[in-house]
Amino acid sequence: MNKLFDDTPYIDKNVVTSYDKAKWKKKFQGYCDSPKIREESAENGLNYCGYWYACDECLGYESRKYPCASSLIAYMNKKGITIDYKNTSEEYLDKLLRLE
């Protein structure tokens, strides 16, 4: 086939889009609000709202749709750590939640 007239779209899987970020934020916030994390937080207080390591960056639910995810992003940017927005696995989200 002639490449000059090739109209198949080229999609670079490594490029992070705003859709990827929004999807990741929603998934991370859902993970933070999950019963598993809430029960664990009630037991040891580690990830309880206001006592998590990224809570200093939090502006609360009033100003942001996904406060925990936005706080984590701000915290990671401040520390110079990159987030893999393509990875929404529960293991990766748990690793970020615990900063491992």
All heavy atoms as an XYZ file, in Angstrom:
825
protein
N       0.830     -1.184      0.000
C       0.000      0.000      0.000
C       0.874      1.247      0.000
O       1.913      1.295      0.639
C      -0.920     -0.014      1.209
C      -1.776      1.215      1.339
S      -3.036      0.958      2.576
C      -4.214      2.094      1.978
N       0.443      2.241     -0.693
C       1.165      3.491     -0.788
C       0.974      4.300      0.505
O      -0.135      4.624      0.898
C       0.634      4.277     -1.997
C       1.492      5.480     -2.302
O       2.289      5.892     -1.460
N       1.325      6.037     -3.474
N       2.060      4.637      1.176
C       1.999      5.382      2.435
C       1.481      6.809      2.248
O       0.969      7.401      3.181
C       3.376      5.432      3.103
C       3.792      4.157      3.726
C       2.990      3.912      4.974
C       3.505      2.712      5.706
N       2.700      2.367      6.828
N       1.594      7.339      1.060
C       1.129      8.692      0.803
C      -0.377      8.811      1.014
O      -0.874      9.812      1.509
C       1.504      9.121     -0.619
C       1.132     10.535     -1.038
C       1.848     11.551     -0.148
C       1.488     10.770     -2.482
N      -1.100      7.774      0.699
C      -2.556      7.816      0.804
C      -3.093      6.906      1.920
O      -4.267      6.583      1.927
C      -3.182      7.419     -0.534
C      -2.800      8.356     -1.628
C      -1.909      7.962     -2.604
C      -3.314      9.640     -1.677
C      -1.535      8.829     -3.618
C      -2.944     10.511     -2.677
C      -2.061     10.119     -3.655
N      -2.241      6.546      2.846
C      -2.658      5.704      3.964
C      -3.467      6.546      4.944
O      -2.964      7.481      5.544
C      -1.427      5.118      4.649
C      -1.792      4.120      5.727
O      -2.975      3.746      5.813
O      -0.884      3.722      6.477
N      -4.737      6.228      5.120
C      -5.586      7.024      6.005
C      -5.902      6.308      7.320
O      -6.766      6.741      8.068
C      -6.893      7.400      5.307
C      -7.721      6.194      4.923
O      -7.200      5.067      5.015
O      -8.884      6.387      4.546
N      -5.165      5.242      7.616
C      -5.358      4.595      8.911
C      -4.728      5.474      9.988
O      -3.636      6.016      9.803
C      -4.714      3.194      8.936
O      -3.332      3.318      8.617
C      -5.399      2.252      7.968
N      -5.422      5.648     11.111
C      -4.892      6.542     12.147
C      -3.688      5.933     12.853
O      -3.636      4.726     13.073
C      -6.062      6.699     13.108
C      -6.897      5.502     12.886
C      -6.711      5.101     11.459
N      -2.747      6.777     13.176
C      -1.591      6.355     13.951
C      -1.824      6.814     15.386
O      -2.025      8.001     15.641
C      -0.299      6.980     13.413
C       0.868      6.735     14.320
C       1.457      5.483     14.383
C       1.358      7.733     15.141
C       2.518      5.234     15.226
C       2.418      7.499     15.991
C       2.996      6.244     16.029
O       4.038      5.998     16.870
N      -1.843      5.866     16.286
C      -2.068      6.197     17.688
C      -0.840      5.765     18.478
O      -0.505      4.585     18.524
C      -3.324      5.497     18.228
C      -4.545      5.955     17.444
C      -3.495      5.774     19.709
C      -5.807      5.195     17.760
N      -0.200      6.733     19.077
C       0.969      6.449     19.902
C       0.473      6.105     21.308
O      -0.079      6.947     22.009
C       1.894      7.671     19.939
C       3.203      7.369     20.636
O       3.356      6.247     21.163
O       4.069      8.256     20.658
N       0.655      4.875     21.718
C       0.162      4.402     23.018
C       0.928      5.005     24.191
O       0.484      4.905     25.327
C       0.263      2.879     23.088
C      -0.511      2.168     22.021
C      -1.981      2.207     22.302
C      -2.724      1.379     21.278
N      -4.140      1.485     21.367
N       2.071      5.630     23.943
C       2.866      6.206     25.021
C       2.452      7.627     25.376
O       2.848      8.141     26.414
C       4.353      6.185     24.652
C       4.851      4.761     24.520
O       4.425      3.872     25.250
N       5.744      4.539     23.579
N       1.671      8.267     24.524
C       1.249      9.640     24.779
C       0.116      9.629     25.799
O      -0.857      8.906     25.662
C       0.783     10.327     23.471
C       0.198     11.686     23.756
C       1.932     10.419     22.492
N       0.258     10.429     26.856
C      -0.770     10.525     27.882
C      -1.727     11.641     27.491
O      -1.343     12.791     27.354
C      -0.151     10.810     29.265
C      -1.231     11.007     30.301
C       0.787      9.689     29.661
N      -2.991     11.288     27.323
C      -4.004     12.259     26.920
C      -4.761     12.757     28.149
O      -4.654     12.193     29.242
C      -4.997     11.623     25.935
O      -5.689     10.566     26.609
C      -4.288     11.079     24.704
N      -5.549     13.801     27.952
C      -6.369     14.300     29.055
C      -7.410     13.251     29.452
O      -7.805     13.160     30.616
C      -7.033     15.617     28.672
O      -7.819     15.456     27.517
N      -7.837     12.444     28.498
C      -8.760     11.341     28.798
C      -8.098     10.327     29.735
O      -8.724      9.850     30.680
C      -9.211     10.655     27.503
C     -10.011      9.404     27.752
C     -11.342      9.471     28.155
C      -9.433      8.152     27.604
C     -12.073      8.318     28.406
C     -10.149      7.006     27.845
C     -11.472      7.087     28.248
O     -12.189      5.950     28.501
N      -6.832     10.010     29.479
C      -6.104      9.076     30.346
C      -6.015      9.618     31.769
O      -6.214      8.888     32.733
C      -4.684      8.828     29.817
C      -4.662      8.088     28.503
O      -5.561      7.263     28.259
O      -3.739      8.352     27.705
N      -5.713     10.903     31.893
C      -5.604     11.519     33.217
C      -6.948     11.522     33.939
O      -7.022     11.220     35.128
C      -5.064     12.944     33.109
C      -3.594     12.994     32.794
C      -3.083     14.411     32.815
C      -1.611     14.451     32.518
N      -1.052     15.796     32.590
N      -8.010     11.868     33.224
C      -9.342     11.900     33.836
C      -9.771     10.501     34.271
O     -10.336     10.315     35.363
C     -10.352     12.497     32.868
N      -9.501      9.522     33.440
C      -9.840      8.134     33.764
C      -9.051      7.665     34.982
O      -9.603      7.019     35.887
C      -9.535      7.244     32.553
C      -9.956      5.813     32.713
C      -9.785      5.060     31.408
C      -8.613      4.131     31.524
N      -8.398      3.284     30.373
N      -7.763      8.024     35.042
C      -6.924      7.642     36.167
C      -7.401      8.319     37.447
O      -7.492      7.678     38.506
C      -5.465      8.018     35.882
C      -4.548      7.561     36.962
C      -3.914      6.365     37.031
C      -4.184      8.280     38.130
N      -3.177      6.299     38.187
C      -3.325      7.459     38.872
C      -4.491      9.542     38.630
C      -2.774      7.853     40.087
C      -3.961      9.940     39.835
C      -3.101      9.102     40.555
N      -7.730      9.609     37.382
C      -8.217     10.328     38.565
C      -9.492      9.697     39.118
O      -9.625      9.514     40.332
C      -8.508     11.798     38.238
C      -7.300     12.663     38.142
C      -7.749     14.093     37.866
C      -6.614     15.030     37.682
N      -7.068     16.401     37.440
N     -10.410      9.381     38.238
C     -11.671      8.769     38.661
C     -11.419      7.413     39.315
O     -11.997      7.089     40.356
C     -12.601      8.614     37.462
C     -13.947      8.064     37.803
C     -14.847      8.016     36.589
C     -16.219      7.479     36.954
N     -17.111      7.422     35.814
N     -10.547      6.624     38.720
C     -10.230      5.291     39.250
C      -9.525      5.402     40.604
O      -9.853      4.666     41.539
C      -9.350      4.551     38.241
C      -9.020      3.151     38.607
C     -10.119      2.222     38.202
C      -9.636      0.796     38.376
N     -10.602     -0.173     38.031
N      -8.575      6.331     40.734
C      -7.845      6.484     41.997
C      -8.777      6.981     43.100
O      -8.714      6.504     44.227
C      -6.659      7.440     41.832
C      -5.800      7.507     43.065
C      -4.884      6.507     43.324
C      -5.922      8.554     43.960
C      -4.103      6.548     44.471
C      -5.146      8.605     45.106
C      -4.233      7.596     45.366
N      -9.632      7.946     42.788
C     -10.573      8.448     43.793
C     -11.529      7.344     44.231
O     -11.838      7.214     45.412
C     -11.361      9.646     43.262
C     -12.200     10.327     44.328
C     -11.368     10.968     45.411
O     -10.379     11.624     45.136
N     -11.751     10.761     46.655
N     -11.986      6.548     43.276
C     -12.844      5.418     43.605
C     -12.143      4.421     44.507
O     -12.748      3.850     45.419
N     -10.843      4.226     44.246
C     -10.068      3.309     45.086
C      -9.918      3.875     46.497
O     -10.055      3.147     47.477
C      -8.699      3.051     44.455
C      -7.880      2.050     45.225
C      -8.234      0.707     45.222
C      -6.772      2.443     45.949
C      -7.493     -0.221     45.935
C      -6.027      1.524     46.666
C      -6.399      0.200     46.663
O      -5.666     -0.716     47.375
N      -9.657      5.155     46.611
C      -9.528      5.789     47.933
C     -10.841      5.736     48.709
O     -10.840      5.622     49.932
C      -9.092      7.244     47.786
S      -7.383      7.437     47.293
N     -11.956      5.845     48.011
C     -13.273      5.836     48.646
C     -13.842      4.424     48.809
O     -14.953      4.273     49.319
C     -14.260      6.678     47.827
C     -13.908      8.150     47.853
O     -13.198      8.580     48.781
O     -14.344      8.878     46.940
N     -13.103      3.409     48.394
C     -13.608      2.041     48.449
C     -13.744      1.582     49.905
O     -13.024      2.038     50.796
C     -12.675      1.097     47.690
O     -11.449      0.965     48.371
N     -14.682      0.665     50.148
C     -14.866      0.144     51.506
C     -13.592     -0.485     52.081
O     -13.320     -0.357     53.277
C     -15.961     -0.915     51.343
C     -16.690     -0.533     50.115
C     -15.681      0.124     49.222
N     -12.797     -1.114     51.229
C     -11.544     -1.742     51.681
C     -10.621     -0.713     52.329
O     -10.116     -0.919     53.428
C     -10.852     -2.402     50.485
C      -9.469     -2.917     50.772
C      -8.775     -3.346     49.502
C      -7.285     -3.485     49.754
N      -6.511     -3.601     48.568
N     -10.425      0.405     51.655
C      -9.525      1.437     52.171
C     -10.158      2.154     53.352
O      -9.474      2.485     54.329
C      -9.145      2.431     51.049
C      -8.399      1.697     49.934
C      -8.327      3.587     51.581
C      -7.109      1.021     50.367
N     -11.444      2.409     53.300
C     -12.141      3.068     54.418
C     -12.064      2.238     55.694
O     -11.821      2.774     56.777
C     -13.600      3.358     54.063
C     -13.772      4.376     52.978
C     -13.344      5.729     53.454
N     -13.432      6.693     52.367
C     -12.862      7.864     52.386
N     -12.151      8.251     53.423
N     -12.982      8.687     51.371
N     -12.272      0.928     55.588
C     -12.180      0.057     56.760
C     -10.759      0.024     57.306
O     -10.544      0.088     58.514
C     -12.634     -1.358     56.403
C     -14.121     -1.488     56.183
C     -14.520     -2.854     55.644
O     -13.677     -3.781     55.671
O     -15.668     -2.979     55.186
N      -9.804     -0.078     56.408
C      -8.401     -0.087     56.823
C      -8.030      1.224     57.503
O      -7.328      1.244     58.504
C      -7.528     -0.316     55.593
C      -6.064     -0.416     55.889
C      -5.246     -0.588     54.625
O      -5.481     -1.565     53.897
O      -4.389      0.269     54.369
N      -8.524      2.336     56.973
C      -8.233      3.646     57.547
C      -8.859      3.798     58.925
O      -8.278      4.423     59.812
C      -8.752      4.751     56.632
O      -8.108      4.696     55.388
N     -10.047      3.246     59.115
C     -10.714      3.322     60.410
C      -9.949      2.524     61.469
O      -9.937      2.888     62.640
C     -12.147      2.820     60.300
N      -9.284      1.447     61.024
C      -8.529      0.614     61.957
C      -7.208      1.243     62.380
O      -6.865      1.253     63.547
C      -8.256     -0.753     61.335
C      -9.472     -1.627     61.217
C      -9.189     -2.926     60.485
O      -8.006     -3.235     60.227
O     -10.161     -3.629     60.169
N      -6.444      1.760     61.397
C      -5.110      2.259     61.743
C      -4.923      3.759     61.517
O      -3.902      4.309     61.908
C      -4.021      1.483     61.000
C      -4.119      1.602     59.505
O      -4.713      2.528     58.969
N      -3.525      0.656     58.796
N      -5.871      4.406     60.869
C      -5.798      5.860     60.670
C      -4.799      6.311     59.628
O      -4.659      7.499     59.385
N      -4.104      5.375     58.989
C      -3.030      5.735     58.062
C      -3.512      6.554     56.875
O      -2.933      7.585     56.562
C      -2.324      4.463     57.572
C      -1.172      4.668     56.603
C      -0.054      5.448     57.280
C      -0.655      3.340     56.109
N      -4.562      6.118     56.207
C      -5.057      6.828     55.032
C      -6.362      7.562     55.310
O      -7.084      7.912     54.398
C      -5.260      5.847     53.873
C      -3.946      5.226     53.453
O      -2.942      5.906     53.370
N      -3.948      3.935     53.223
N      -6.643      7.797     56.559
C      -7.874      8.485     56.934
C      -7.836      9.924     56.424
O      -6.775     10.545     56.390
C      -8.041      8.454     58.459
C      -9.457      8.613     58.907
C     -10.392      7.612     58.677
C      -9.869      9.762     59.557
C     -11.697      7.750     59.089
C     -11.175      9.906     59.973
C     -12.083      8.891     59.729
O     -13.378      9.030     60.123
N      -8.981     10.418     56.019
C      -9.042     11.774     55.448
C      -8.426     12.795     56.414
O      -8.816     12.894     57.573
C     -10.498     12.128     55.155
S     -10.677     13.657     54.214
N      -7.433     13.504     55.915
C      -6.739     14.488     56.725
C      -5.435     13.993     57.316
O      -4.640     14.782     57.812
N      -5.190     12.673     57.260
C      -3.980     12.099     57.860
C      -3.094     11.378     56.854
O      -2.137     10.723     57.229
C      -4.362     11.129     58.991
C      -5.048     11.827     60.121
C      -6.433     11.851     60.200
C      -4.318     12.486     61.095
C      -7.077     12.509     61.232
C      -4.945     13.159     62.121
C      -6.328     13.162     62.194
O      -6.954     13.820     63.213
N      -3.419     11.499     55.593
C      -2.645     10.860     54.536
C      -1.470     11.772     54.185
O      -1.525     12.991     54.357
C      -3.579     10.643     53.352
C      -3.038      9.919     52.174
C      -2.235      8.829     52.190
C      -3.287     10.211     50.804
N      -1.964      8.419     50.915
C      -2.607      9.264     50.041
C      -4.019     11.180     50.148
C      -2.628      9.249     48.664
C      -4.046     11.168     48.780
C      -3.356     10.212     48.050
N      -0.394     11.236     53.644
C       0.794     12.048     53.365
C       0.551     13.147     52.329
O       1.240     14.150     52.314
C       1.992     11.179     52.949
C       1.803     10.423     51.648
C       2.111     11.015     50.435
C       1.338      9.121     51.642
C       1.944     10.326     49.247
C       1.179      8.426     50.467
C       1.477      9.037     49.273
O       1.313      8.363     48.103
N      -0.446     13.005     51.460
C      -0.720     14.022     50.438
C      -1.824     14.992     50.851
O      -2.196     15.864     50.079
C      -1.094     13.346     49.121
N      -2.340     14.859     52.061
C      -3.462     15.708     52.506
C      -3.092     17.185     52.624
O      -3.972     18.041     52.612
C      -4.034     15.206     53.824
S      -5.030     13.719     53.636
N      -1.819     17.489     52.757
C      -1.405     18.895     52.825
C      -1.737     19.638     51.532
O      -1.894     20.855     51.532
C       0.091     19.017     53.108
C       0.448     18.553     54.508
O      -0.461     18.501     55.361
O       1.627     18.237     54.742
N      -1.827     18.916     50.435
C      -2.128     19.518     49.137
C      -3.637     19.562     48.850
O      -4.055     20.086     47.827
C      -1.448     18.720     48.019
C       0.031     18.462     48.219
C       0.852     19.733     48.253
O       0.490     20.700     47.562
O       1.862     19.749     48.984
N      -4.450     19.013     49.745
C      -5.885     18.869     49.500
C      -6.632     20.195     49.619
O      -6.401     20.973     50.541
C      -6.485     17.862     50.478
S      -8.208     17.501     50.153
N      -7.538     20.409     48.688
C      -8.416     21.573     48.725
C      -9.858     21.163     49.012
O     -10.758     21.990     48.988
C      -8.337     22.343     47.403
C      -6.955     22.889     47.051
C      -6.983     23.543     45.682
C      -6.473     23.869     48.095
N     -10.080     19.895     49.244
C     -11.392     19.392     49.621
C     -12.332     19.166     48.453
O     -12.042     19.491     47.315
N     -13.480     18.590     48.780
C     -14.479     18.266     47.766
C     -15.118     19.509     47.169
O     -15.634     19.478     46.073
C     -15.582     17.377     48.360
C     -15.240     15.929     48.376
C     -14.811     15.306     49.541
C     -15.321     15.166     47.219
C     -14.499     13.967     49.554
C     -15.008     13.826     47.221
C     -14.598     13.236     48.386
O     -14.284     11.910     48.394
N     -15.103     20.614     47.886
C     -15.747     21.819     47.379
C     -15.075     22.369     46.120
O     -15.721     22.912     45.247
C     -15.752     22.920     48.455
C     -16.574     22.596     49.675
C     -15.826     21.717     50.665
O     -14.583     21.768     50.713
O     -16.498     20.957     51.379
N     -13.774     22.229     46.048
C     -13.047     22.842     44.938
C     -12.630     21.865     43.842
O     -12.272     22.294     42.752
C     -11.808     23.553     45.475
O     -10.966     22.617     46.098
N     -12.651     20.575     44.132
C     -12.192     19.599     43.137
C     -13.113     18.396     43.108
O     -13.654     17.983     44.134
C     -10.782     19.126     43.464
C      -9.766     20.223     43.308
C      -8.386     19.695     43.542
N      -7.426     20.763     43.329
C      -6.145     20.648     43.563
N      -5.647     19.531     44.006
N      -5.326     21.651     43.343
N     -13.256     17.825     41.931
C     -14.118     16.659     41.765
C     -13.502     15.413     42.393
O     -14.208     14.597     42.979
C     -14.365     16.437     40.276
C     -15.437     15.454     39.963
C     -15.724     15.458     38.470
C     -16.839     14.511     38.128
N     -17.134     14.517     36.702
N     -12.192     15.274     42.283
C     -11.483     14.125     42.818
C     -10.371     14.621     43.745
O      -9.208     14.696     43.353
C     -10.887     13.281     41.690
C     -11.893     12.855     40.645
C     -11.805     13.284     39.333
C     -12.955     12.024     40.990
C     -12.726     12.893     38.380
C     -13.883     11.625     40.052
C     -13.764     12.061     38.750
O     -14.680     11.668     37.812
N     -10.689     14.951     44.996
C      -9.700     15.593     45.875
C      -8.490     14.729     46.197
O      -7.368     15.243     46.203
C     -10.491     15.928     47.131
C     -11.660     15.027     47.114
C     -11.978     14.785     45.675
N      -8.675     13.437     46.448
C      -7.525     12.585     46.781
C      -6.578     12.440     45.592
O      -5.361     12.506     45.743
C      -7.990     11.216     47.266
S      -8.876     11.269     48.827
N      -7.148     12.252     44.419
C      -6.326     12.115     43.215
C      -5.595     13.424     42.916
O      -4.401     13.417     42.605
C      -7.189     11.713     42.033
N      -6.287     14.539     43.027
C      -5.660     15.841     42.765
C      -4.574     16.140     43.789
O      -3.528     16.697     43.453
C      -6.718     16.944     42.782
O      -7.670     16.715     41.784
N      -4.814     15.766     45.043
C      -3.804     15.959     46.089
C      -2.563     15.124     45.814
O      -1.437     15.601     45.979
C      -4.368     15.571     47.452
O      -5.453     16.369     47.789
N      -2.779     13.879     45.396
C      -1.647     13.010     45.093
C      -0.838     13.560     43.919
O       0.390     13.580     43.972
C      -2.114     11.592     44.780
C      -0.985     10.628     44.421
C      -0.115     10.350     45.637
C      -1.517      9.344     43.857
N      -1.518     14.027     42.892
C      -0.820     14.586     41.730
C       0.016     15.796     42.141
O       1.179     15.921     41.762
C      -1.821     14.951     40.616
C      -2.420     13.663     40.025
C      -1.162     15.783     39.527
C      -3.615     13.889     39.129
N      -0.568     16.681     42.949
C       0.170     17.860     43.413
C       1.367     17.455     44.272
O       2.464     18.008     44.128
C      -0.763     18.775     44.202
N       1.175     16.480     45.130
C       2.257     15.988     45.987
C       3.389     15.381     45.158
O       4.560     15.664     45.385
C       1.711     14.965     46.981
C       2.752     14.388     47.900
C       3.136     15.069     49.053
C       3.364     13.169     47.623
C       4.095     14.548     49.899
C       4.322     12.639     48.462
C       4.683     13.333     49.599
O       5.640     12.816     50.431
N       3.014     14.539     44.194
C       4.019     13.890     43.351
C       4.776     14.900     42.493
O       5.982     14.779     42.305
C       3.382     12.827     42.458
C       2.806     11.668     43.228
S       4.066     10.770     44.116
C       3.350      9.167     44.200
N       4.062     15.905     41.986
C       4.728     16.957     41.218
C       5.717     17.718     42.083
O       6.815     18.054     41.636
C       3.698     17.918     40.618
C       2.955     17.319     39.453
O       3.410     16.373     38.819
N       1.792     17.871     39.157
N       5.332     17.983     43.314
C       6.211     18.696     44.243
C       7.474     17.891     44.539
O       8.567     18.444     44.635
C       5.438     18.956     45.537
C       6.127     19.863     46.513
C       5.330     19.861     47.809
C       4.960     21.234     48.238
N       4.252     21.244     49.526
N       7.330     16.571     44.660
C       8.465     15.687     44.963
C       9.241     15.275     43.717
O      10.282     14.648     43.825
C       7.978     14.426     45.681
C       7.358     14.686     47.023
C       8.409     15.109     47.998
C       7.811     15.301     49.376
N       8.772     15.754     50.351
N       8.714     15.581     42.526
C       9.394     15.222     41.287
C       9.211     13.771     40.890
O      10.035     13.208     40.163
N       8.155     13.143     41.361
C       7.866     11.748     41.044
C       6.803     11.719     39.951
O       5.826     12.451     40.014
C       7.353     11.001     42.291
C       8.377     11.096     43.432
C       7.056      9.542     41.963
C       7.855     10.617     44.762
N       7.001     10.871     38.951
C       6.034     10.793     37.860
C       5.000      9.704     38.135
O       5.298      8.694     38.780
C       6.718     10.497     36.511
O       7.437      9.279     36.623
C       7.649     11.614     36.114
N       3.800      9.929     37.630
C       2.700      8.983     37.766
C       2.437      8.369     36.402
O       2.406      9.069     35.402
C       1.435      9.698     38.270
C       1.673     10.271     39.664
C       0.240      8.757     38.270
C       0.539     11.139     40.170
N       2.235      7.072     36.385
C       1.888      6.365     35.152
C       0.369      6.404     34.990
O      -0.345      5.588     35.577
C       2.388      4.926     35.209
C       2.076      4.138     33.955
O       1.621      4.753     32.963
O       2.298      2.920     33.963
N      -0.130      7.365     34.242
C      -1.574      7.548     34.068
C      -2.211      6.443     33.229
O      -3.420      6.313     33.211
C      -1.875      8.904     33.427
C      -1.550     10.056     34.331
C      -0.432     10.845     34.117
C      -2.374     10.374     35.401
C      -0.133     11.910     34.944
C      -2.089     11.432     36.235
C      -0.968     12.197     36.002
O      -0.679     13.248     36.831
N      -1.407      5.665     32.559
C      -1.932      4.557     31.769
C      -2.218      3.334     32.646
O      -2.978      2.462     32.270
C      -0.944      4.146     30.672
C      -0.644      5.228     29.663
C      -1.723      5.295     28.641
C      -1.313      6.235     27.518
N      -2.321      6.299     26.488
N      -1.607      3.279     33.814
C      -1.744      2.137     34.700
C      -2.847      2.406     35.727
O      -2.695      3.253     36.599
C      -0.419      1.862     35.409
C      -0.409      0.544     36.122
O      -1.434     -0.109     36.288
N       0.768      0.145     36.558
N      -3.952      1.677     35.620
C      -5.056      1.839     36.572
C      -5.310      0.541     37.343
O      -6.398      0.347     37.867
C      -6.349      2.279     35.855
O      -6.675      1.313     34.858
C      -6.210      3.640     35.237
N      -4.304     -0.292     37.425
C      -4.471     -1.545     38.161
C      -4.559     -1.260     39.661
O      -3.988     -0.282     40.162
C      -3.313     -2.505     37.884
O      -2.127     -2.026     38.471
N      -5.262     -2.114     40.363
C      -5.430     -1.923     41.801
C      -4.095     -2.012     42.536
O      -3.874     -1.306     43.512
C      -6.408     -2.958     42.351
C      -6.839     -2.665     43.762
C      -7.996     -3.521     44.226
O      -9.010     -3.584     43.518
O      -7.870     -4.112     45.312
N      -3.200     -2.846     42.056
C      -1.883     -2.982     42.683
C      -1.093     -1.675     42.581
O      -0.459     -1.254     43.543
C      -1.079     -4.118     42.033
C      -1.655     -5.497     42.255
C      -2.784     -5.829     41.278
O      -2.842     -5.246     40.168
O      -3.623     -6.658     41.636
N      -1.141     -1.057     41.413
C      -0.418      0.208     41.215
C      -1.040      1.323     42.057
O      -0.323      2.105     42.682
C      -0.416      0.594     39.733
C       0.332      1.873     39.449
C       1.716      1.937     39.599
C      -0.333      3.028     39.052
C       2.410      3.097     39.357
C       0.364      4.199     38.801
C       1.730      4.225     38.955
O       2.420      5.387     38.723
N      -2.360      1.393     42.093
C      -3.034      2.418     42.891
C      -2.725      2.234     44.373
O      -2.506      3.217     45.093
C      -4.544      2.378     42.643
C      -4.994      2.654     41.211
C      -6.504      2.542     41.104
C      -4.521      4.006     40.717
N      -2.673      0.992     44.835
C      -2.336      0.718     46.232
C      -0.898      1.124     46.530
O      -0.604      1.667     47.599
C      -2.551     -0.764     46.535
C      -2.571     -1.037     48.010
O      -3.402     -0.438     48.713
O      -1.748     -1.850     48.475
N      -0.025      0.876     45.587
C       1.385      1.257     45.739
C       1.518      2.779     45.868
O       2.261      3.272     46.707
C       2.168      0.755     44.524
C       3.627      1.028     44.554
C       4.291      0.482     43.296
C       5.695      0.996     43.170
N       6.339      0.590     41.946
N       0.766      3.516     45.065
C       0.789      4.969     45.158
C       0.170      5.453     46.475
O       0.662      6.390     47.092
C       0.020      5.603     43.991
C       0.695      5.548     42.631
C      -0.227      6.125     41.574
C       2.013      6.304     42.643
N      -0.922      4.817     46.864
C      -1.593      5.200     48.101
C      -0.663      5.070     49.301
O      -0.669      5.896     50.192
C      -2.836      4.327     48.303
C      -3.731      4.679     49.484
C      -4.446      5.992     49.212
C      -4.726      3.579     49.737
N       0.176      4.051     49.262
C       1.105      3.795     50.380
C       2.500      4.377     50.126
O       3.383      4.226     50.966
C       1.186      2.300     50.644
C      -0.156      1.735     51.013
C      -0.173      0.241     51.065
N      -1.506     -0.311     50.991
C      -2.483     -0.119     51.857
N      -2.280      0.652     52.901
N      -3.647     -0.683     51.706
N       2.687      4.985     48.970
C       3.970      5.575     48.566
C       5.113      4.574     48.693
O       6.104      4.799     49.343
C       4.278      6.848     49.346
C       5.372      7.733     48.785
C       4.989      8.231     47.403
C       5.678      8.887     49.683
N       4.918      3.435     48.049
C       5.949      2.382     48.071
C       6.815      2.470     46.851
O       6.405      2.806     45.790
C       5.275      1.011     48.135
C       4.541      0.788     49.421
C       3.795     -0.532     49.457
O       3.666     -1.192     48.410
O       3.335     -0.889     50.513
